[in-house]
């Protein structure tokens, strides 16, 4: 089960990384070559929020698997 979770998390992180690259492309082009359309920015924002949620969920999951260290 842990292996499947690791594979799903790897896919989610890879998708998030591709989305960040897309965001850099879209935002980098704004003001130079063209203006980003409102729908394009909205879609990008929703995708980035979803990717951030996945990353936070993964961090919590991974943190739960780490042994606790004394403080």
Secondary structure, 3 states (H helix, E strand, C coil): CHHHHHHHHHHHHHHHHHHHHHHHHHHHHECCCECCCHHHHHHHHHHHHHHHHHHHHHHHHHHHHCCCCCC
